[in-house]
């Protein structure tokens, strides 16, 4: 390149730079950034797009929605809103997105920390929707926005009202959910209606109802709550439940499924169908968090009959596990409650009605428990009297010189001593088991109430003395450490119950003879109060209160009976019976010996078998001894 060409190139570069600097248009000034809207409203003409991505044309977005939802695509857009429903019993918040109950609270109850008690918690994992076929597509109601007929409902007493959530397709077709409320009940009616959609539903119309719920923690003792939480259901005439353990459980359900219940310790959320579900499956697991009680999931298949208006009707119960309330629905809902084994369940059913009667006149449930203990002790009074008399006879007979002489004579042969003494007991009309058998009849009451109190919602948040809630433990001291099998707190009612059990056991044992056969049993009896101290420390304070009062009343009852019973009169009567038996035996030609009892005969037979066994062993050992001597 020559010098002239180089100068020309430099001049052209300078001119271009000058032009862009002085004459080029200025760039637009940056506009201030708008704050992000936290609520995204989807309209047909305005669709969301990812940041930094090219905008999707409205027509293309509309075609995508049509491909996914068919004629229901307009309902796939729109803002979510909430309808609040307040009755005497419930406060509900229903989301128009999906038309589902997002939150439900029981107005008459609170959590252990005095917050509104949720039976449907505001948990994003919770879901209740139906998935149905529509023009060869699987549509989920949770992805559709329904138009509510009202924005708020408040009713009380016997007043009724309804809420319609509808998606109109045209003048002759719509999809609708309807809730029916009553002011003073824990239940509500729920319907799913599909009008004019028969052709779109397919040849074999059916849909799946999906119900997912994280049951919230509402009680202080979460472990006790989980032990009473399960999924219950009724198939045909049988009510069944998943096992109440921490393992993940899944189960397929057969036809004739009538209802499914998410049952916790004191409350239940139950879905009842007017028409049986075709089939279903349920699952339950325990999450690794203290905020959630249990994770529940159900998938229920519902048949859709051919009709212009297809309607599925349900009833939902959201309330306490009150036996009489659940029984009033005549659906065997009360059978989901754990009332104990069959031979004690009837006791708890009767106890429920006694509670209902007493609560009309007694304002405090601690006093009701004491009255219940008094009533049961009065009911057991005849048996307690029989038991006391029997044990008094045994004490008197074992104190006689002739009976003590038997122990001395056969001190090297306890079995022979037992046989001889059984004959003497028979002659005097005493029985070593006479004091135990009447008490065994009272044990079903103790066992029944062990099941009753820990799940009695009547006791929940009812205070008595230092216990602020009789349905859970009454902690008077929180420990800075945890004692294995005991816990990190001290329950005073449990301590009083254990002490009274020990004292009652001590006085009972003092009135009974101590033999080689009963010594071990007595030792176990003294260990039992210590075992109960650990076992019941985290249980219902109402249960410990009842056991404590039952022990006190039993000791008082025995003391009163003792005031009217004379040992001398008992002994005189026993000697008279002895003479009568001897005379009867002499007249029968038995030498004055009273007829043997079954127990005495059994002891003698066992003694003979033992003697025969020892004789055979001695015979087998003799040749061995001779062989060893000959070997030497």
Secondary structure, 3 states (H helix, E strand, C coil): CCHHHHHHHHHHHHHHHHHHHHCCCCCCCCCCCCCCCCCCCCECCECCCCCCCCCCCHHHHHHHHHHHHHHHHHHHCCCCCEEEEECCCEEEEEECECCEEEEEEEEEEECCCCCEEEEECCCCCCEEEEEEEECCEEEEHHHCECEECCCEEECCCCCEEEEEEEEEEECCEEEEEEEEEECCCCEEEEEEEEECCHHHHCCCCEEEEEEEEEEECCCCCHHHHHHCCEEEEEECCEEEECCCCCCCEEEEECCCEEEEEEECCCEEEEEEEEEEECEEEEEEECCCCCCEEEEEEEEEEEECCCCCEEEEEEEEEEEECCHHHHHCCCCCHHHHCCCCCHHHHHHHHHHHHHHHHHCCCCCCHHHHHHHHHHHHHHHCHHHHHHHHHHHHHHHHHHCCHHHHHHHHHCCCCHHHHHHHHHHHHHHHCCCCCHHHHHHHHHHHHHHHHHHHHCCCHHHCCCCECCECCCCCCCEEEEEEEEECCCEEEEEHHHHHHHHHHHHHHHHHHHCCCCCHHHHHHHHHHHHHHHHHHHHCCCCCHHHHHHHHHHHHHHHHHHHHHHHHCCHHHHHHHHHHHHHHHHHHHHHCCCCCCCCCCHHHHHHHHHHHHHHHHHHHHHHHHHHHHHHHHHHC
